[in-house]
């Protein structure tokens, strides 16, 4: 009798083991903490300032739909109100959170792109000999974005380059390269 394969369990283990899941968890925790900070700033500083704006009367940005029912000094039914200041504060909270998260993601992407360019520059410097450097006049007019190339393609391109170099140097009968006249 065959043992049942726990393929789903293995796939889940591989998924959890990847670094991206841990990065996502850390990002969620930091995002929640950051949202709490922005919410506190908006609710405790900006919302009182927004509600302080008078709109025709002294009730500021609150619209009372039904007044509170009070009997013998006790509130029987709470007033029904629309708190426009709370809505504006929620929109401000969203916009501030989105703006800061955009700035963080932009900074991370810029750092990754810089690291990739630095890595590419180091790899190109190690591969190209000094005498094969192109003259300044033949330099490319503008730097174009480099497409992503996998290691197998790089190895194949290097092999093609070496074959082309070998074909450019004809060999005489005495197996020594001759000078072009």
N, C-alpha and C positions, 0 to 999 in steps of 0.2 A: 504494500500500500504506500502510495506517494505521500510525502509530507506536504501540507499546504504551504504555498509560497506567500510570504508576506511582502509582496511587491509594493503595496501601498505604504507599509511601514518603512521600507527601505527608501522609497521616494521622499517620504516626509522627513526622514533623518537627513537625507542629502539636502533637502530644501532648508531645513533649520541650520545645518552646518555651514551654509554659505554665509559670507560676511554681510551680504545685502540685507538679510533679515534682521541681523543685529543692528545694523545701521538704521534701519527703518524703526526699530523699537526705540533706540536712543533718540532719533529725530522726533518721534511722537511724544516722548517724555519732555524733551526740551520745548517742543511746540506748545504743549499743554501748560507748562510753567510760564512760558513767555506770554501766552494768551491771558493767564491769570494776572500777570503784571499789567498788561494793557487794559484789561477790564477794570482793575482797581483804579488806574489813573483816570480812565474815562468816567467811571461811576462816581468817584470821589472828588474829582477836580473839574472835569469838563461838563458833566451833566448839571451840577448846581449852577455853573455859569450860563449854560444854555437855558435852563429853566428860569433864570433871573431876568431874561429878556421879556419885557412886557409887550403884549400884543393887544393893545386897545383897552385892557383892563388890568387889574392887579393879580389875576390868576395865572399869569405868565403863559407857558406852553402846555397847560393842562386844560382839557375841555371836559366840563362836567355834564354828563348825559342825564344822570338822575341823582338828585341830592340824597345825602344820607338821611336815614330815618332815625330820629333821636327821641326817646321817651324817658322822661325823668332823669335826664343827664346820661343815660346809657344808650349806646349806639345799637339799634336793633338791626338795621341793614346798612352796610357800608355804601358809600357813594360809588356810582359807576362813572369812571373817568377814562378819558383817552389821554395818555401821557405821551405827548409828542416829543418831549425831551428825551424820554427813554428810547424811542425809536431812532431819533437822531444820534443818540449816544451809541446804540448798537451798530449803526452804519459807520460811525467814526471808528469804533473798535475794530470792525471788519477791515476797513480801509487801512488803518495803521498796522494791523497784523499782516495783511497781505503785502504792504509796502516793505516792512522789515523782512519778511520771509523772502520776498523777491530779491532784496539786497543781499541776503545771506546766500541764496542759491546762485546769484550772479557772481559773487565773490568766489564761491567754490568752483564754479565753472571756469572762471578766469584763471584761477590757480591751477586747475587741471590742464587747461590749454597751454599755459606757460610751462608747466612741467613736461608736457608732451613735446613742445617745441625744443625745450632744453635737451631732452633725451634724444630727439632726432638730430639736433645739432652735434651732440657728442658722438653719436653713432656715425654721422657723416664725416666728422673730423677724423675719426679713427680709421675709416675706410679709404679716404682719398689721400694719396701721397701728395707732398707739397709741390712737386714739379708738374703735376697734372692740373693744378689750380687754373681756372679760366681767367683770362685777362680781364681787366676792369671794363674794357669797352664791350665785351661780349656778355656782360652781366644781364640777367633778366630784368626787364623794365619794372615789373611789379611782382610782388610775392603773391602767388596764388595759393588758395587753401589746398593742403595736401590730402589726398584721399587716404583712407585707412587701408594699409596693406598688411596681410598676415605674413608670418615668418616663412611659410612655404613659398610665397610669391617673391619675397626678398631673396631667398636662396636661389630660386630660378633666375631672377634678374642678374644676380652676381655671376651665375654660371654663364649666362648669355654674354655678359660684359667680358668675361675672361676669354670666351671663344672668339669674340670679335677682336680683341686685342691680339690674340694669337694669329688671326688671319691677316692682320695689318702688317705684320713683320715677316716678309718673305725670307726664306732661308736659302743660302747658296749651297753649292755642292759641298763646300767644306763645313757645313752646318753652322756657319757664322753669319749673322745678319749683315747685309750689305747696305751701303749708304746710297740713297737716291741721288742720281746725277742730274 
